Amino acid sequence: MSGKVFLIGAGPGDPELMTLRALRMLQEADVVVYDRLVSAEVLSQHSEGARLIPVGKAPKCHTVPQDRINEILLEEADAGHTVARLKGGDPMIFGRGSEEAAYLMANDIAVEYAPGITAAQGASCSTGVPLTHRGLATSVQYVTGHRQADKVLDLDWKRLADPESTLVVYMGVANIGQIAMGLMTENLPGSTPVMAVGSATTPEERRLVSRLDQIASDVRKADLEAPTLFIIGQVVSLYAEQPMAELFEQAQAHG
Ligand SMILES: C[S@@+](CC[C@H](N)C(=O)[O-])C[C@H]1O[C@@H](n2cnc3c(N)ncnc32)[C@H](O)[C@@H]1O
C-alpha cells in the first residue's frame, strides 16, 4: 500500500511559529525530506527513528535538482512511508510546493497540507513593521526578486510601484539595485523607506533600515546574507518610531 506525503510549512525559523498541524504531521512521519531554510530547532521536532533526507538548496547551488526531489518523495511514498516534506515558511509561497503536489497526485500519491507562516509575516511581527496600516498601505504584494540563471528580471514595475501598497521582495539581495531602479523609474519616490530583514525570527536576525535610492549600496556595505527579504513602503516609517500602544490609540481615534 502507498504511503502519503505531508507538505508542511515550517515557518520562518522560530519553532514557536509552527502550526499545531505542522507539528503533528512532522511527528507522524517516518521520513523527513527537508530544505536548507528549515531551522535546526524545527527539524529536531521529528519523531524518534525518523529518517532525515536533506535536499537543501543554497542560492546558485542546487544540491538536489527539483526533478530528483520529486522522485525521492514518490519513491518514499511508494515504499509505504509517511513522508514529511518540510519547507521553510509556507510551502505554497515561492516554495514549489504546488509543483511537488501536482507531481505526486499525478502518480496517485495522497498529499495533505499544513500551511506555514511565510517569511514576510514572520519579519513583520518580529520587527513590529505592519504589512498594511490604515492611511499608509491598503494592500501588500509579495514578489520574487530572482529569476532562473538565464532569465532577465522582467517584473511589472508599473504595478509594483504603488505608493499605497507594501511590497515584500523575496530572494532579492542580488538584484536589489535593479529592483529599486525599476520602481523609481515608475515614479516610486527614492525617499520611500525600505527595511531589509535577514534570518527573521531567529537569534541571527538582522535589520537594516534605508530608503529606495540608497538600499543597494547599504546592502553591499552591510554584506547581508541569505535568507533576507525587503519590505518596501511607507509602513517601514513606523519602525521603532512609536510604541505599538500609541499606534493603537491613533487607530482608535480614527474610528
Ligand atoms: C525560496 S524562498 C522560500 C519562501 C518560503 N516558502 C516562505 O514562505 O517564506 C526563499 C526566500 O524567502 C525569504 N526568507 C525565508 N526565510 C526567511 C527569514 N527567516 N528571514 C528573511 N527572509 C526569509 C528570503 O527572501 C529567501 O531568499
The ligand as an SDF file (V2000), in Angstrom:
LIG
                    3D

 27 29  0  0  0  0  0  0  0  0999 V2000
   12.6600   30.0810   -1.9050 C   0  0  0  0  0  0  0  0  0  0  0  0
   12.0070   31.4080   -0.9580 S   0  0  0  0  0  0  0  0  0  0  0  0
   11.0590   30.4840    0.1990 C   0  0  0  0  0  0  0  0  0  0  0  0
    9.9620   31.2930    0.8350 C   0  0  0  0  0  0  0  0  0  0  0  0
    9.1690   30.4990    1.8560 C   0  0  0  0  0  0  0  0  0  0  0  0
    8.3910   29.4680    1.2060 N   0  0  0  0  0  0  0  0  0  0  0  0
    8.2600   31.3940    2.6890 C   0  0  0  0  0  0  0  0  0  0  0  0
    7.0340   31.2740    2.5900 O   0  0  0  0  0  0  0  0  0  0  0  0
    8.7700   32.1980    3.4630 O   0  0  0  0  0  0  0  0  0  0  0  0
   13.4190   31.8870   -0.0180 C   0  0  0  0  0  0  0  0  0  0  0  0
   13.3970   33.3650    0.3440 C   0  0  0  0  0  0  0  0  0  0  0  0
   12.4690   33.5980    1.3990 O   0  0  0  0  0  0  0  0  0  0  0  0
   12.9260   34.6410    2.2270 C   0  0  0  0  0  0  0  0  0  0  0  0
   13.0960   34.1180    3.5870 N   0  0  0  0  0  0  0  0  0  0  0  0
   12.8530   32.8680    4.0090 C   0  0  0  0  0  0  0  0  0  0  0  0
   13.0480   32.7540    5.3280 N   0  0  0  0  0  0  0  0  0  0  0  0
   13.4370   33.9750    5.7550 C   0  0  0  0  0  0  0  0  0  0  0  0
   13.7910   34.5140    7.0260 C   0  0  0  0  0  0  0  0  0  0  0  0
   13.7710   33.7620    8.1310 N   0  0  0  0  0  0  0  0  0  0  0  0
   14.1370   35.8180    7.0820 N   0  0  0  0  0  0  0  0  0  0  0  0
   14.1450   36.5960    5.9850 C   0  0  0  0  0  0  0  0  0  0  0  0
   13.8220   36.1430    4.7590 N   0  0  0  0  0  0  0  0  0  0  0  0
   13.4670   34.8600    4.6460 C   0  0  0  0  0  0  0  0  0  0  0  0
   14.2470   35.1410    1.6400 C   0  0  0  0  0  0  0  0  0  0  0  0
   13.9540   36.2110    0.7520 O   0  0  0  0  0  0  0  0  0  0  0  0
   14.7060   33.9120    0.8740 C   0  0  0  0  0  0  0  0  0  0  0  0
   15.5930   34.2650   -0.1600 O   0  0  0  0  0  0  0  0  0  0  0  0
  1  2  1  0
  2  3  1  0
  2 10  1  0
  3  4  1  0
  4  5  1  0
  5  6  1  0
  5  7  1  0
  7  8  2  0
  7  9  1  0
 10 11  1  0
 11 12  1  0
 11 26  1  0
 12 13  1  0
 13 14  1  0
 13 24  1  0
 14 15  1  0
 14 23  1  0
 15 16  2  0
 16 17  1  0
 17 18  1  0
 17 23  2  0
 18 19  1  0
 18 20  2  0
 20 21  1  0
 21 22  2  0
 22 23  1  0
 24 25  1  0
 24 26  1  0
 26 27  1  0
M  CHG  2   2   1   9  -1
M  END
$$$$
